[in-house]
Amino acid sequence: MKKENLDVVTIGETMTLFVPSAVGPLRYAGQFDKTIGGAESNVAIALARLGHQVGWISRLGHDEFGIFVRNYIRGEGVDTSQVSFDDDYPTAVFFKERQLGQDPKVYFYRKGSAASQMSPADLNEEYISQAKFLHITGILPALSENCKMTAYRAIEIAKKHQLTILFDPNIRLKLWKQNEAREPLLHIASYCDIVMPGLDEGEMLTGKTSPETIAEQFLANGTKIVVIKLGERGAYYATADEEAYVPGFEVKQIVDTVGAGDGFAAGFLSGLLRGYSYYESIRLANRVGAYALTVAGDVEGYPFWSQVDPNHTEKEILR
């Protein structure tokens, strides 16, 4: 992939996802649909649908699920040339338990996965240097100590080659405890240009309770722009020179909230790549995230650019 054509590089684990056909406890489920899920590949797929050139770096088991995950992501137009296959460790899987009127329960089987064995040696500096943005989440350093070192090395490479770094803390308390997560995530945030937590994540990391005070803490820590996701309320952002609340979009029937935050990140990156202002970029982020809410699955609802082009009516997603 040529340098001028690579917009974003992201790194992380993607798993095979099984979603039961019926609503109710998994113990009664007899049939499942097979798809994929993973925060970083979610962002990569959403960006590819919005018309951008994206690379996803990971390690998968040399098994049928690993081939399935690679082929699915590659089929969405994401470059997977930096994905390696591991003969000794498997591809992780997870299951969603569908529940009416509430978020699904999620069950992960990822301990000892191939992705948890990623190391700095998996990173090709020349490849990463081609991109304009590095997207990274707090899931990668939570997988293992060597994955934490991989995250640090990716940031080091991005800094060296002047990429803009977007960090989504994406705290997973099933992977590590809050007191284990806080210090490394704040350390990573201090090296990143953009930090994008949810409100609860901001509270966990800073001890502050309002979007304004959370943003102040991250800005004081060295971040250039803080974007705080507020769910149906939209988002708040702050830099040293400006701040604003950006309203969200009404979605009349929410099917599945998983993947909305990753769609938000992709929409924001897409706006920045198109030269939009921060406010306009977050408006686009809210819109892409809203699309994700309308279908089951992590990536199935992400729109194509023709669906969110400003020349199209915003009423499309109000269904």
N, C-alpha and C positions, 0 to 999 in steps of 0.2 A: 504494500500500500504506500503510495507516494506521500511525502511529508505534507504537502499543501492540502491533501485530502483527508487527513486524519484529525477529526475534531476533538474527540474525547477518548481517553483510555480509562478503564475501570478494572478492578481486581477483586475477586471474591468467590465464594462458594455458591454453586447452584445445585439443587437437589431435584430428584424426581418426586413429583407431587401426585398423590392419589386423593381424589375427591369422590366421596360416595354419591351414588345416584339419588339416594333417599335422604330425607332429613331425619335426624335422630342420632342416638348413641352409636358409636362405631361398632359396638359389639353385635348390633343387629344388621350392619351393612353387609350386603352380599355382592354388590356390583360397584365398581369404581371407574372413574374416568382418569386417565393418566396424562399429566402435563408436567410443567416444571415450575420451580419457584426459587428465587434468590435475589436479594435486594440489588446487587450490582448488575446482574444480567437483566433484571427488570428495567433498570435505568437504561441500559444499553439498547434493549429492544424498543423501548419507548422513543429513544432518540433516533434510532434507525427509521422508525415509522414517521418521524417528523422530518426526515430528509437528511440526517447527518451521518457522517462516517465515524463509526465507533469500533473500538477494539476491546475485547474482553479477555482478561488473563486469568487462568485458573488451572487447577489440577483435578482430573476426574479418574475414577476407577476404570481400569481396562476391562470393562464389563458392558453388558447390554444397556444398562441404565446410563452409563457414561457416554456411550455412543449416541443414545437417544438424546441426552441433554445437549451434546455438542451439535448434533444435526439440527435440533430444534432451533437453537440460538443462531447457528449459521444460516438456517433457512429464513430467518427474519432479517437477514442482511447485515448481521454483525460479523466483524472479522474475528475468527477464532484461531488464527495461525499461531498464537502464543499459548494455546491450551495443550497441556501435556497429559498423557495417560499413565497411570500408575498400576503396575502389575501386582503390588502387594497390599493395597488398601482399596476399599470399595467406594463407589459413589453413594452418597447419603440419600436417604428417602425421608419423606414426611407425609403426614395425613392430616386432612382437615375434617372436622366433625361439624356438619352443617346444623345450625340451630335457627329456628324461625325468630325473626325480630331482634337478633343480637349477633355480635361478631362470632365467627366460628372458633371452636377450640382447635388448637394446632398441636400435633404430636410429632416430635422430631426423633429421628434415628440417625444421628450424624457423628457420634463419638467414634474416633478412630477412622474417619473418612479420609479419602485421598486428598481432599482440599485442605484438611487440617495438617497435612504434611508439607504444604507449600513452604518454601524458604526463599531468602533473597536470591539464591542462584536461579530461581525460576524467572527472574526479571531480566528482560533484554533492554539494556539502557538505550540502545540506538532506537529501538521500537518506541519506547515511551517518549523519547525526546521528539518524536515526530508530531505529537499531539499538541493541541492548544490548552486542553484542560485535563487534569487528573481528577477523577471522581473516586472517593474512597469512603468507606463506612466503618463504624465501630464494630461491625460483626467480624471483620477479618482479624483484628488483634485479639478478639475474644476466643477464637478457635483453638489457639495453642501459642506457646511462647515463640516458636519459630515463625508462626503467622504474624505475630506482633512485630518481629524483626523485619518481616517482609513488608509490612505497612510502613515502618520507619524508613526502610531502604527506598521504597517507591517515592515517598515524600522527598527524600534526599535527592533522588534523580530528578524529580519534577522541579525542585528548587534550582538545581544546577542548570537546567535547561529552560528556566523561566516559564514553566507552565503555570497556569492559574489552578489552584487546588481547591476543590469543593469537598468539605467533610460533613457527612451526615452521621451523627453519633449512633443512631439506630441501636439503642441499648437493648440487649437481649439478656434478661435476667435468668433465663434458662441456661445460658452459657457461662455467666459469671455473676458474682454478687455485686451489689451497688458499690460497696466499699472497695472491691477489687477493680471495678471499672473506672472509677472517678479519676484517679491520678493519670493512668495512661491515656484516657480520652482527652483530658484537659491538656496533656502534653502534646498530643497530636494536634488538637485544635489550635495551639499556640503557633504552629507552623503553617496553618492553612489560611488562605485568603478569604474563603467563604465558609462559614459554619452555619449549619441548617438543622437545629434540633426541633423536636416537638416541644410543646410547653412543659410537659411532665419531665422530659429529658433535661431541659434547661434548668428546671428546679433541682433535679437530682445532682447535676454537675456543679451548679453555682450556689445552691442554697437560697436563691432568690425566688420570688413568687410571681412577679409581674414581667411581662415581655420587655418592658423598658429596662428594668434593673438587671434582668438576665443578659440582655444585649450589652449593657454597660460593662458587665463583667468580662464577656468575651472580647469586646473591643479593647479593654484594658490589658487583656492577655495577649494581644497582638494581631487579632483578626481584623480584616478590613471591612467586611460586611457580615452582619448577622441576620439571618432570616429565621423567624420562629413560626412554625406551623401551628395554626389554631383551629384545625378541623373545619367545621361548617362556618366558622367566623372568618375564614380566610387566612391571612398571615400578617405578621408585623416584621418590618425590617428597619435596620439602623446602620448608619455608617458614622464616621466622625463629623459629617457635614449635613446629613439628612436622615429623616425617619418618617415612617408613615404606616398606617394600617391599610391593607389591601383587601377589600371584601371578597368573599368566596362566591361560588355559584350555588344556587339552590338545586338540589337533586331530589326529585319527588319520591323516587323509590330506590333506596340504597339496598343493593344485593350483597355486596362483600366489600369491606373496607381494606382488606389486605392488598397491598400494592399501590394504594393511593399516594402515600408519601413518596414512593419511588417515581411515580408519574409526575408528582410535583417537582421533584429534583430535575427530572428530564425536561419538563416544561421551562423551568428557570434557566437551565443551561442552554436550551434552544433559543430562548429570548436573548441571552447574552451573545450567543454566536451570531444572531441576526442583527446585533447592534442596538437592541432595544434598551431603554432605560431600566433601572432596577424595578421601578413601579410596574412598567409594562411587562417586564419579564416575569414578575410575580403574578401578575394578572393572567398571563399565559399558563404559568405553573398551576394556579388554582383551577384553571379550565381543564388542563390535562388530567389533574388529579380527580376532578369531578367525573370525567369519563370512566376512570378506573372503578368507580363505585357502582357502576350500573350493571356489572356482570360478575358471575362467579369466576374465580381464578385470579392469579396474580397479574398476568399480562394480557389476557384476552380483551380487555376493554380499552386498551391504549389506542388513541386515535391516530389517524394519518394526518399529514399537514393540511390536506384539502378540507378536513373536518374542523380544524381550528384556525384556519386562515382568517385574519381580521375581516376579510371581505365577506365571510360567511356569517350568518345569523347565530347569535349565542343561544337562541331558543332550542337549538338542536339537542342540547344535553338536559333540558328541563323536561324530562319525561317521567 
